[in-house]
Amino acid sequence: MRITFLLPSYGWKPAGGLRVAYEYANGLVARGHEVAMVHPRRGADAPLPPTGSLSRRLQWEAARFRDRAFRPSVNWQHIDGRVRMLYVLDLDASRVPDADVVVATAFQTAEYAIGYPASKGAKFYLIQHYETWAGPKDRVDATWRAPLHKVVISRWLLEIGRELGCERIECIPNGLDHKKYGLLTPISTRPERVATLLHADNWKGSADALEALGLARKHHPELQVALFGTPPRWLSVPEWVEYFRNPPQKKLVNQIYNGSSIYLCASWAEGFALPPAEAMACGCAVASTDCGGVREFAEHEVTALLSPPRDPQSLARNVLRLVDDDELRQKLARAGRDRIEGFTWERSTDRLERLFKKIL
């Protein structure tokens, strides 16, 4: 099969949605298919940063200039050399290769795919989030209801699709590369250290995570924190937090995930949530908000501790439970690792390939 993926942007920095598409591309070319990844420049319709945030707006304009002047080197993700990486002005049909299958991967890309001629292939929509944070709800909902073969990555998104009256919708959860994310440090010997993500988008809950960790440190002043992400260190990040900006994959796995006993996820909503899944595979006990997609692998009191979104106090209580009760921490860490081992890219790619063949 000839398969085209429509990406929402250039892949300058690590991004979960892009990673998922690249993993599928790797798996599909390994099965003998021809795969093209089409990346448009950041355009005028790209999501704007929050109103009033001058620094974010300046970053947004700088990114637009960068896209016009350069092509990225995606060095944060392995991409099979047989995958065609295409960089285009926009996703107009004239810039997209003919294929048997075309896959939209974000609501903006779905808007383009809806109007493509039959020569671009059977139309699929890989839905990785309910993207009302990236665009108006009516536009997002319209893409869900469009005549595309929809694939959601979690049962939470499947429920949203059914509420919207979507047809032709199937659930294929994300996988994980267990050769990359694995247990290197025994669970029983981990330090009292919490790993968590720093992200510029409010809905990722980074401010909530920092507040929760500040509350936890009032009871355990020795508690260590390993914060990682792509933005510059925020001025509001306390001095007792160790920050890793753009850590290489090996450092993320070896020093951050395997060097921590707990992973804290504070997101308000997630389509699947890759970082807590990765940390779980590396032996961290997970304390997370009940943010939707995380339920694929995080079951309260069984494989993780869950609390309501936007509730730093509850997050702090769960972190303290794991710090104070080492038997509970080890139990959840081992159960979580057993659970997440069932999520593999081989399995997910098999299911996606079968769906393509079935529709064709």
C-alpha positions in Angstrom: 0.0 0.0 0.0 1.0 3.6 -0.5 0.2 5.5 2.7 0.4 9.2 3.4 0.3 10.8 6.8 -0.7 14.4 7.1 1.2 16.1 10.0 0.1 19.4 11.5 3.6 21.1 11.5 7.3 20.6 11.2 8.8 18.4 13.8 11.4 20.6 15.4 10.7 19.5 19.0 9.5 16.3 20.7 5.7 16.1 20.4 3.6 13.1 21.3 1.3 13.4 18.3 4.2 13.5 15.9 5.9 10.6 17.6 2.9 8.4 17.3 2.7 9.1 13.5 6.4 8.4 13.1 6.2 5.2 15.0 3.3 4.0 12.7 5.4 5.1 9.7 8.4 3.0 10.9 6.2 0.0 11.5 4.4 0.2 8.1 7.5 0.6 6.0 9.0 -2.4 7.8 6.0 -4.4 6.5 6.8 -3.4 3.0 4.4 -0.4 2.5 5.4 2.9 0.9 5.0 5.7 3.5 5.2 9.5 3.1 5.0 12.0 6.0 3.8 15.4 4.8 4.7 18.4 7.0 3.2 21.8 6.3 4.8 25.1 7.4 3.4 26.8 10.4 0.7 28.9 8.8 -1.6 31.8 9.7 -4.1 29.3 11.0 -1.7 27.7 13.5 -2.9 27.8 17.1 -2.1 31.1 18.7 -0.6 31.3 22.2 -2.9 32.6 24.9 -4.0 36.2 24.5 -1.8 38.6 26.6 1.3 36.4 26.6 3.8 38.5 24.8 6.6 35.9 25.1 4.5 33.1 23.7 3.4 35.3 20.8 7.0 36.2 20.1 7.9 32.5 20.1 5.0 31.8 17.8 6.3 34.4 15.3 9.8 33.1 15.6 8.6 29.6 14.8 6.8 30.9 11.7 10.0 32.5 10.5 12.1 29.4 11.2 9.6 27.3 9.2 10.0 29.6 6.2 13.8 29.7 6.4 14.8 26.1 7.3 13.8 22.5 7.2 14.0 20.6 10.5 16.2 17.6 11.4 14.0 15.3 13.5 16.8 14.1 15.7 14.6 13.3 18.7 12.9 10.4 17.1 14.2 7.5 15.0 12.7 7.5 11.5 13.3 4.6 9.1 15.3 5.8 6.1 12.6 4.3 3.8 10.0 6.8 5.1 9.6 9.8 2.7 9.8 13.1 4.8 8.1 15.8 2.8 8.1 19.5 3.8 5.5 21.7 2.0 3.9 25.1 2.1 0.5 23.8 3.1 -1.6 20.6 2.7 -3.3 21.6 -0.5 -4.1 18.4 -2.5 -1.6 19.5 -5.2 1.3 19.2 -2.7 0.2 15.7 -1.4 1.3 12.5 -3.2 -1.3 10.1 -4.7 -1.8 7.1 -2.5 -4.0 4.2 -1.4 -4.5 5.6 2.1 -4.3 9.2 3.5 -4.2 9.7 7.2 -5.0 13.0 8.9 -3.4 13.3 12.4 -4.9 16.5 13.8 -8.1 18.5 13.2 -6.4 21.0 10.9 -5.1 18.2 8.7 -8.5 16.6 8.7 -10.1 19.8 7.3 -7.8 19.4 4.3 -8.3 15.7 3.9 -12.1 16.0 3.7 -11.8 17.8 0.3 -9.1 15.6 -1.3 -9.9 13.8 -4.5 -10.1 10.0 -4.6 -6.6 9.8 -6.0 -5.1 10.7 -2.6 -6.5 7.5 -1.1 -9.1 6.2 1.3 -9.5 8.9 4.0 -8.6 8.1 7.6 -8.4 10.3 10.7 -6.1 9.3 13.5 -7.7 11.2 16.4 -5.2 11.7 19.2 -7.0 14.2 21.4 -10.2 16.2 21.7 -8.4 19.2 20.3 -10.7 22.0 21.5 -7.5 23.5 23.1 -6.1 24.0 19.6 -9.2 25.3 17.8 -12.9 26.3 18.0 -15.1 23.5 19.3 -17.4 23.7 16.2 -14.5 23.2 13.9 -13.1 20.3 15.9 -16.5 18.6 16.2 -17.1 19.0 12.4 -13.9 17.0 11.7 -15.1 14.2 14.0 -18.4 14.0 12.2 -16.9 14.2 8.7 -17.0 11.1 6.4 -13.6 9.9 7.4 -12.6 6.5 8.8 -11.8 7.5 12.4 -9.2 5.8 14.6 -9.0 7.0 18.3 -6.2 6.1 20.6 -8.2 5.6 23.8 -11.6 4.5 25.1 -12.0 8.0 26.5 -11.9 9.4 23.0 -14.1 6.6 21.7 -16.8 7.7 24.2 -16.5 11.3 23.0 -16.9 10.1 19.4 -20.1 8.2 20.3 -21.5 11.2 22.1 -20.9 13.3 18.9 -22.7 10.7 16.9 -19.6 9.6 14.9 -19.8 6.7 12.5 -16.9 4.6 11.3 -14.8 4.9 14.4 -12.5 2.3 16.0 -10.1 2.4 19.0 -6.5 1.4 18.6 -4.4 2.4 21.7 -0.9 3.7 21.3 2.0 1.4 21.7 5.4 1.8 23.4 8.9 0.9 22.3 10.0 -1.4 25.1 13.5 -1.7 23.8 13.8 2.1 24.4 11.8 2.4 27.6 12.7 -0.3 30.1 13.7 -1.1 33.7 17.4 -0.3 34.3 17.3 0.5 38.1 15.6 -1.9 40.5 12.3 -0.6 41.7 13.1 -1.3 45.3 16.2 0.9 45.4 14.9 4.1 43.8 15.5 7.4 45.6 12.7 9.7 46.9 12.5 11.5 43.6 9.6 12.6 41.5 9.8 13.2 37.7 7.3 15.4 35.9 6.9 17.4 32.7 7.2 21.1 32.1 5.0 22.2 29.2 3.9 25.6 28.0 0.3 24.7 27.4 -1.9 25.3 30.5 -3.9 22.1 30.0 -0.7 20.0 30.6 -1.0 21.1 34.2 2.6 22.0 34.9 1.7 24.8 37.3 -0.5 22.3 39.2 2.3 19.8 39.3 4.7 22.4 40.8 2.1 23.4 43.4 1.5 19.8 44.3 5.2 19.1 44.7 5.6 22.3 46.8 2.9 21.0 49.1 4.5 17.5 49.3 7.9 19.0 50.2 6.4 20.7 53.3 6.1 17.2 54.7 9.2 15.8 53.1 11.8 18.6 52.6 14.3 16.1 51.2 12.0 15.1 48.3 13.8 15.5 45.0 12.2 16.7 41.8 13.4 16.0 38.2 11.6 18.3 35.8 12.0 18.0 32.0 10.6 19.6 28.9 11.4 21.8 25.9 10.7 25.4 27.1 13.2 27.5 28.9 13.1 27.1 32.7 10.2 29.2 34.1 11.0 31.9 36.6 8.3 30.3 38.8 10.2 27.0 39.0 11.6 26.7 42.6 15.4 26.5 43.0 15.1 23.0 44.6 13.8 21.6 41.3 16.4 20.1 38.9 15.4 21.0 35.3 16.5 19.1 32.2 15.8 21.0 29.1 15.4 19.0 25.9 17.1 15.9 27.4 18.4 13.3 24.9 16.3 10.1 24.9 19.1 8.2 26.7 19.2 10.7 29.5 15.4 10.8 29.8 15.3 7.0 30.2 18.5 6.4 32.2 18.7 9.5 34.5 15.1 10.8 34.7 12.7 7.9 34.5 15.0 5.2 35.9 16.5 7.7 38.4 13.0 8.5 39.9 10.6 6.4 42.0 7.5 8.4 41.1 6.1 10.0 38.0 3.6 12.8 38.4 1.2 13.6 35.6 -1.0 16.7 36.2 -2.7 17.1 32.8 -6.3 18.3 32.6 -7.0 16.1 29.6 -5.0 13.7 27.5 -5.8 11.5 24.5 -3.4 8.8 25.8 -0.5 10.4 27.7 2.8 9.0 26.6 5.2 10.3 29.4 3.5 8.5 32.3 3.3 5.4 30.1 7.0 5.6 29.4 7.8 6.3 33.0 5.7 3.3 34.0 7.6 1.1 31.6 10.8 2.3 33.3 9.6 1.3 36.8 8.1 4.6 38.2 5.0 4.5 40.3 2.5 6.9 38.7 0.5 9.5 40.4 -1.8 11.1 37.8 -4.9 13.1 37.3 -7.8 11.2 35.9 -7.3 13.0 32.6 -9.1 10.6 30.2 -6.7 8.7 28.0 -4.4 7.7 30.9 -7.1 5.2 31.9 -5.8 2.9 29.2 -3.0 1.9 31.6 -3.6 3.7 34.9 -6.2 2.1 37.1 -6.7 3.7 40.5 -5.1 1.7 43.4 -4.1 -1.1 40.9 -1.5 0.3 38.6 -1.5 4.0 39.7 -3.0 6.6 42.0 -5.5 8.9 40.3 -7.0 12.2 41.4 -9.3 14.9 39.8 -7.8 17.3 37.3 -6.9 20.8 38.5 -6.6 19.6 42.1 -3.0 20.1 43.3 -3.9 19.2 46.9 -5.2 15.7 45.8 -2.1 15.2 43.7 0.1 16.1 46.6 -1.7 13.6 48.8 -1.1 10.8 46.3 2.6 11.7 46.0 2.9 11.6 49.8 1.1 8.2 49.9 3.8 6.8 47.6 6.6 8.4 49.5 5.3 7.3 52.9 4.3 3.8 51.9 7.2 2.2 50.1 5.4 -1.1 49.9 2.5 0.6 48.0 4.9 2.4 45.7 6.7 -0.8 44.8 3.4 -2.7 44.3 2.0 -0.1 42.0 5.2 0.3 40.1 5.4 -3.5 39.4 1.8 -3.7 38.5 2.0 -0.7 36.2 5.0 -2.1 34.5 3.3 -5.4 33.9 0.2 -3.6 32.5 2.1 -1.3 30.1 4.1 -4.2 28.6 1.0 -5.2 26.7 1.1 -1.9 24.7 3.5 -2.4 21.8 3.9 -0.6 18.5 4.0 -4.0 16.7 0.5 -4.8 18.0 -0.9 -1.3 17.3 0.6 -1.3 13.8 -0.8 -4.7 13.1 -4.3 -3.5 14.0 -4.0 -0.3 11.9 -2.7 -2.2 8.9 -5.6 -4.7 9.1 -8.0 -1.8 9.2 -6.5 -0.2 6.1 -6.7 -3.5 4.3 -10.3 -4.1 5.4 -11.5 -0.7 4.2 -9.6 -1.0 0.9 
